[in-house]
Amino acid sequence: MDWGSITYLLGVYWPYLAGAGLIGLVVGWRSFTPKA
């Protein structure tokens, strides 16, 4: 793989990865806090 396609894929999938990580973090934090 060349760096062009790697950076292109990262640029395309970065918002989805960030959104999924953020949602997972919020869900994990809510499940671990007693004040659900």
N, C-alpha and C positions, 0 to 999 in steps of 0.2 A: 504493500500500500504506500502511496506517496502522501506527502504532507498536505497536498491540496485537497484530496478527498477526505483526509482525516479532519482537517480544519473545517471543511464544508459540513461534514456529518456533525461535528461538535456544534457548529453554528446553528444547524437545523434542530438538533435534539436538545440543546442546552435549556431552552425554556421548559420543555416537558420534564427533563430530569430535575431541574430546580423546583418546579411545581410539585412533582411527586415527592421529592425529599422534604419540602416544606409541609406538605399535607401529612406525611408520615411522622414528621417531628411533632406537629400539633396534636395528632391523634395519640402518639405515644405519651406526650406530656399530659394530655387530658386523662389518659387511662392511669397514669401514675400518680396524679394529684388526687387527694381525697375529696376535693371539692369538684366533682365531675359536673 
